[in-house]
Amino acid sequence: MGTTSTEPAGVAIRPATSGDSPLLMKAIIGLAEHVGEANGVACTEDDIRRFGFGENPAFQAVIAEVNSTFAGMCLFFPVFSTWYGRPGVFVQDLFVDEQFRSLGIGERLLRHVAGLCRDNGGVYMRLAVDNANTRAHPFYTRLGFAWTNDQRSYIASGPTFAALSETTGEPK
Protein backbone atom coordinates (compact mmCIF):
# COMPACT_ATOMS: atom_id res chain seq x y z
CA MET A 1 0.00 0.00 0.00
CA GLY A 2 1.41 3.37 -0.97
CA THR A 3 0.80 6.54 0.96
CA THR A 4 -1.58 9.14 -0.32
CA SER A 5 -0.53 12.72 -0.81
CA THR A 6 -2.76 13.82 2.08
CA GLU A 7 -1.41 11.23 4.52
CA PRO A 8 0.86 12.71 7.20
CA ALA A 9 4.45 11.57 7.57
CA GLY A 10 5.42 9.68 10.70
CA VAL A 11 2.38 7.37 10.89
CA ALA A 12 2.97 4.25 12.99
CA ILE A 13 0.55 1.46 13.83
CA ARG A 14 1.27 -0.72 16.84
CA PRO A 15 -0.52 -3.26 19.02
CA ALA A 16 -2.37 -1.73 21.96
CA THR A 17 -1.21 -2.62 25.45
CA SER A 18 -2.88 -2.49 28.83
CA GLY A 19 -1.31 0.93 29.32
CA ASP A 20 -3.31 2.17 26.32
CA SER A 21 -6.64 1.53 28.07
CA PRO A 22 -7.20 5.29 28.66
CA LEU A 23 -6.61 5.98 24.95
CA LEU A 24 -8.96 3.17 23.90
CA MET A 25 -11.60 4.46 26.31
CA LYS A 26 -11.18 8.01 24.96
CA ALA A 27 -11.69 6.67 21.44
CA ILE A 28 -14.78 4.65 22.41
CA ILE A 29 -16.33 7.72 24.02
CA GLY A 30 -15.34 9.83 21.00
CA LEU A 31 -17.01 7.38 18.65
CA ALA A 32 -20.14 7.31 20.83
CA GLU A 33 -20.25 11.12 20.87
CA HIS A 34 -19.86 11.17 17.08
CA VAL A 35 -23.05 9.12 16.66
CA GLY A 36 -24.94 10.83 19.51
CA GLU A 37 -24.75 7.88 21.90
CA ALA A 38 -22.30 9.15 24.55
CA ASN A 39 -24.75 8.33 27.36
CA GLY A 40 -24.94 4.71 26.21
CA VAL A 41 -21.32 3.79 27.00
CA ALA A 42 -21.11 1.66 30.14
CA CYS A 43 -17.57 0.42 29.44
CA THR A 44 -14.75 1.60 31.71
CA GLU A 45 -10.96 1.64 31.50
CA ASP A 46 -10.98 -1.25 33.98
CA ASP A 47 -13.24 -3.22 31.61
CA ILE A 48 -10.81 -2.55 28.77
CA ARG A 49 -7.85 -3.73 30.85
CA ARG A 50 -9.66 -6.79 32.21
CA PHE A 51 -11.25 -8.06 29.01
CA GLY A 52 -8.65 -6.91 26.50
CA PHE A 53 -5.41 -7.62 28.27
CA GLY A 54 -6.22 -10.23 30.88
CA GLU A 55 -5.70 -13.98 30.88
CA ASN A 56 -8.21 -14.67 28.09
CA PRO A 57 -8.47 -11.50 25.95
CA ALA A 58 -11.87 -10.91 24.37
CA PHE A 59 -10.47 -8.48 21.80
CA GLN A 60 -7.33 -6.97 20.31
CA ALA A 61 -6.66 -3.40 19.32
CA VAL A 62 -4.13 -1.47 17.31
CA ILE A 63 -3.20 2.16 17.81
CA ALA A 64 -2.27 4.64 15.09
CA GLU A 65 0.11 7.41 16.05
CA VAL A 66 1.34 10.37 14.06
CA ASN A 67 4.72 11.51 15.32
CA SER A 68 4.00 9.68 18.62
CA THR A 69 0.61 11.42 19.04
CA PHE A 70 -2.52 9.23 19.32
CA ALA A 71 -4.38 9.46 16.00
CA GLY A 72 -6.81 6.55 16.16
CA MET A 73 -7.50 2.94 16.98
CA CYS A 74 -9.16 -0.20 15.70
CA LEU A 75 -10.64 -2.70 18.17
CA PHE A 76 -11.40 -6.15 16.76
CA PHE A 77 -11.81 -9.83 17.56
CA PRO A 78 -11.68 -13.14 15.70
CA VAL A 79 -14.77 -14.70 14.13
CA PHE A 80 -15.31 -17.86 12.12
CA SER A 81 -17.48 -18.48 9.07
CA THR A 82 -18.94 -21.94 8.69
CA TRP A 83 -19.81 -21.02 5.09
CA TYR A 84 -16.23 -20.08 4.20
CA GLY A 85 -14.75 -22.65 6.53
CA ARG A 86 -12.19 -20.03 7.50
CA PRO A 87 -11.57 -17.48 10.23
CA GLY A 88 -12.11 -13.79 9.84
CA VAL A 89 -12.13 -10.68 11.95
CA PHE A 90 -14.94 -8.49 13.26
CA VAL A 91 -14.09 -4.81 13.65
CA GLN A 92 -16.02 -3.57 16.66
CA ASP A 93 -14.72 0.00 16.68
CA LEU A 94 -12.71 2.11 14.28
CA PHE A 95 -11.94 5.61 15.50
CA VAL A 96 -9.79 8.40 14.12
CA ASP A 97 -9.26 11.52 16.21
CA GLU A 98 -10.91 14.55 14.62
CA GLN A 99 -7.62 16.34 13.88
CA PHE A 100 -6.41 13.34 11.86
CA ARG A 101 -9.57 12.57 9.85
CA SER A 102 -9.42 12.49 6.04
CA LEU A 103 -5.70 11.71 6.14
CA GLY A 104 -5.86 7.97 5.45
CA ILE A 105 -5.45 6.84 9.07
CA GLY A 106 -8.69 4.83 9.19
CA GLU A 107 -7.82 3.03 5.96
CA ARG A 108 -4.33 2.22 7.26
CA LEU A 109 -5.80 0.81 10.46
CA LEU A 110 -8.23 -1.42 8.54
CA ARG A 111 -5.53 -2.59 6.14
CA HIS A 112 -3.27 -3.42 9.08
CA VAL A 113 -5.98 -5.46 10.82
CA ALA A 114 -6.87 -7.21 7.54
CA GLY A 115 -3.21 -8.17 7.17
CA LEU A 116 -3.11 -9.56 10.72
CA CYS A 117 -6.24 -11.58 9.95
CA ARG A 118 -4.79 -12.88 6.67
CA ASP A 119 -1.56 -13.87 8.41
CA ASN A 120 -3.64 -16.04 10.76
CA GLY A 121 -5.49 -17.79 7.92
CA GLY A 122 -8.40 -15.33 7.81
CA VAL A 123 -10.27 -14.58 4.62
CA TYR A 124 -12.80 -11.90 5.55
CA MET A 125 -13.56 -8.83 7.66
CA ARG A 126 -16.96 -7.87 9.02
CA LEU A 127 -18.10 -4.72 10.72
CA ALA A 128 -21.29 -2.90 11.53
CA VAL A 129 -21.79 0.81 10.96
CA ASP A 130 -24.21 2.89 12.97
CA ASN A 131 -26.96 4.22 10.70
CA ALA A 132 -26.32 7.71 12.04
CA ASN A 133 -22.65 7.60 11.04
CA THR A 134 -23.32 8.94 7.56
CA ARG A 135 -19.68 9.89 6.96
CA ALA A 136 -18.57 6.28 7.46
CA HIS A 137 -20.85 4.65 4.89
CA PRO A 138 -19.13 6.06 1.77
CA PHE A 139 -15.72 5.44 3.37
CA TYR A 140 -16.38 1.70 3.70
CA THR A 141 -17.98 1.52 0.26
CA ARG A 142 -14.90 3.19 -1.26
CA LEU A 143 -12.73 0.49 0.34
CA GLY A 144 -14.86 -2.22 -1.27
CA PHE A 145 -16.99 -3.27 1.68
CA ALA A 146 -20.43 -4.43 0.61
CA TRP A 147 -23.59 -3.80 2.56
CA THR A 148 -25.28 -7.10 3.28
CA ASN A 149 -29.02 -7.12 2.92
CA ASP A 150 -29.33 -10.87 3.38
CA GLN A 151 -28.69 -10.75 7.13
CA ARG A 152 -30.12 -8.81 10.01
CA SER A 153 -28.19 -8.14 13.20
CA TYR A 154 -29.94 -9.05 16.45
CA ILE A 155 -28.83 -8.40 20.02
CA ALA A 156 -29.88 -9.73 23.40
CA SER A 157 -28.65 -7.47 26.21
CA GLY A 158 -29.67 -6.25 29.64
CA PRO A 159 -32.63 -8.11 31.16
CA THR A 160 -33.19 -10.09 27.95
CA PHE A 161 -29.66 -11.48 28.03
CA ALA A 162 -29.88 -12.14 31.77
CA ALA A 163 -33.06 -14.16 31.27
CA LEU A 164 -31.60 -16.01 28.29
CA SER A 165 -28.41 -16.89 30.16
CA GLU A 166 -30.31 -18.25 33.17
CA THR A 167 -32.20 -20.89 31.22
CA THR A 168 -31.13 -24.52 31.16
CA GLY A 169 -31.63 -24.84 27.45
CA GLU A 170 -35.21 -26.03 27.79
CA PRO A 171 -37.64 -24.11 25.56
CA LYS A 172 -40.21 -22.00 27.35
NORVENFEN-V188552 format. One record per residue. N is the residue number from 1. OMEGA is omega in whole degrees, -180 to 180 (NA if undefined). D_LAST is the distance of its C-alpha to the last C-alpha in Angstrom with 1 decimal. Layout:
n:N omega:OMEGA d_last:D_LAST
n:N omega:OMEGA d_last:D_LAST
This chain:
n:1 omega:176 d_last:53.4
n:2 omega:178 d_last:56.4
n:3 omega:177 d_last:56.5
n:4 omega:-178 d_last:56.8
n:5 omega:-179 d_last:59.8
n:6 omega:-178 d_last:57.7
n:7 omega:-179 d_last:56.0
n:8 omega:174 d_last:57.4
n:9 omega:176 d_last:59.3
n:10 omega:178 d_last:58.0
n:11 omega:177 d_last:54.3
n:12 omega:175 d_last:52.5
n:13 omega:-177 d_last:48.9
n:14 omega:176 d_last:47.8
n:15 omega:175 d_last:44.7
n:16 omega:176 d_last:43.3
n:17 omega:178 d_last:43.6
n:18 omega:179 d_last:42.2
n:19 omega:178 d_last:45.2
n:20 omega:-178 d_last:44.1
n:21 omega:177 d_last:41.0
n:22 omega:178 d_last:42.9
n:23 omega:179 d_last:43.8
n:24 omega:179 d_last:40.3
n:25 omega:177 d_last:39.0
n:26 omega:-179 d_last:41.8
n:27 omega:179 d_last:40.9
n:28 omega:178 d_last:37.2
n:29 omega:178 d_last:38.3
n:30 omega:177 d_last:40.9
n:31 omega:179 d_last:38.4
n:32 omega:177 d_last:36.1
n:33 omega:-179 d_last:39.2
n:34 omega:-179 d_last:40.3
n:35 omega:176 d_last:37.1
n:36 omega:-178 d_last:37.0
n:37 omega:-175 d_last:34.1
n:38 omega:-179 d_last:36.0
n:39 omega:-178 d_last:34.0
n:40 omega:-177 d_last:30.8
n:41 omega:177 d_last:32.0
n:42 omega:-179 d_last:30.5
n:43 omega:177 d_last:31.9
n:44 omega:175 d_last:35.0
n:45 omega:178 d_last:37.8
n:46 omega:177 d_last:36.5
n:47 omega:179 d_last:33.1
n:48 omega:-180 d_last:35.3
n:49 omega:-176 d_last:37.3
n:50 omega:-173 d_last:34.5
n:51 omega:179 d_last:32.2
n:52 omega:-173 d_last:35.0
n:53 omega:179 d_last:37.7
n:54 omega:-176 d_last:36.1
n:55 omega:-178 d_last:35.6
n:56 omega:-174 d_last:32.8
n:57 omega:179 d_last:33.5
n:58 omega:-180 d_last:30.6
n:59 omega:171 d_last:33.1
n:60 omega:176 d_last:36.8
n:61 omega:172 d_last:39.2
n:62 omega:-178 d_last:42.7
n:63 omega:171 d_last:45.2
n:64 omega:177 d_last:48.0
n:65 omega:173 d_last:51.2
n:66 omega:-176 d_last:54.3
n:67 omega:178 d_last:57.3
n:68 omega:177 d_last:55.1
n:69 omega:179 d_last:53.4
n:70 omega:180 d_last:49.6
n:71 omega:-180 d_last:49.0
n:72 omega:180 d_last:45.3
n:73 omega:173 d_last:42.4
n:74 omega:180 d_last:39.7
n:75 omega:-171 d_last:36.5
n:76 omega:177 d_last:34.5
n:77 omega:-178 d_last:32.4
n:78 omega:173 d_last:32.1
n:79 omega:180 d_last:29.6
n:80 omega:178 d_last:29.5
n:81 omega:175 d_last:29.4
n:82 omega:178 d_last:28.3
n:83 omega:178 d_last:30.2
n:84 omega:-174 d_last:33.4
n:85 omega:-176 d_last:32.9
n:86 omega:175 d_last:34.4
n:87 omega:175 d_last:33.7
n:88 omega:179 d_last:34.1
n:89 omega:175 d_last:34.0
n:90 omega:177 d_last:31.9
n:91 omega:180 d_last:34.1
n:92 omega:-178 d_last:32.2
n:93 omega:171 d_last:35.3
n:94 omega:-177 d_last:38.8
n:95 omega:173 d_last:41.3
n:96 omega:180 d_last:45.0
n:97 omega:-173 d_last:47.0
n:98 omega:-178 d_last:48.5
n:99 omega:-179 d_last:52.1
n:100 omega:-180 d_last:51.3
n:101 omega:-179 d_last:49.4
n:102 omega:179 d_last:50.9
n:103 omega:178 d_last:52.7
n:104 omega:-178 d_last:50.6
n:105 omega:-180 d_last:48.7
n:106 omega:179 d_last:45.2
n:107 omega:179 d_last:46.2
n:108 omega:178 d_last:47.7
n:109 omega:180 d_last:44.6
n:110 omega:179 d_last:42.4
n:111 omega:179 d_last:45.1
n:112 omega:-180 d_last:45.2
n:113 omega:177 d_last:41.5
n:114 omega:178 d_last:41.5
n:115 omega:176 d_last:44.4
n:116 omega:179 d_last:42.5
n:117 omega:179 d_last:39.6
n:118 omega:-179 d_last:42.0
n:119 omega:178 d_last:43.8
n:120 omega:177 d_last:40.6
n:121 omega:-178 d_last:40.0
n:122 omega:-178 d_last:37.9
n:123 omega:179 d_last:38.3
n:124 omega:178 d_last:36.4
n:125 omega:176 d_last:35.7
n:126 omega:172 d_last:32.8
n:127 omega:176 d_last:32.6
n:128 omega:-179 d_last:31.2
n:129 omega:178 d_last:33.6
n:130 omega:180 d_last:32.9
n:131 omega:-178 d_last:33.8
n:132 omega:-178 d_last:36.2
n:133 omega:-173 d_last:38.1
n:134 omega:179 d_last:40.4
n:135 omega:-176 d_last:43.1
n:136 omega:-175 d_last:40.8
n:137 omega:179 d_last:39.9
n:138 omega:177 d_last:43.4
n:139 omega:-179 d_last:43.9
n:140 omega:178 d_last:41.1
n:141 omega:178 d_last:42.2
n:142 omega:180 d_last:45.8
n:143 omega:177 d_last:44.6
n:144 omega:176 d_last:43.0
n:145 omega:179 d_last:39.4
n:146 omega:175 d_last:37.6
n:147 omega:-180 d_last:35.0
n:148 omega:177 d_last:32.0
n:149 omega:180 d_last:30.7
n:150 omega:179 d_last:28.6
n:151 omega:176 d_last:25.9
n:152 omega:-179 d_last:24.0
n:153 omega:176 d_last:23.2
n:154 omega:177 d_last:19.8
n:155 omega:171 d_last:19.2
n:156 omega:-179 d_last:16.5
n:157 omega:178 d_last:18.6
n:158 omega:-178 d_last:19.1
n:159 omega:179 d_last:16.3
n:160 omega:178 d_last:13.8
n:161 omega:179 d_last:14.9
n:162 omega:180 d_last:15.0
n:163 omega:180 d_last:11.3
n:164 omega:-176 d_last:10.5
n:165 omega:-180 d_last:13.2
n:166 omega:-179 d_last:12.1
n:167 omega:179 d_last:9.0
n:168 omega:-178 d_last:10.2
n:169 omega:178 d_last:9.0
n:170 omega:178 d_last:6.4
n:171 omega:178 d_last:3.8
n:172 omega:NA d_last:0.0
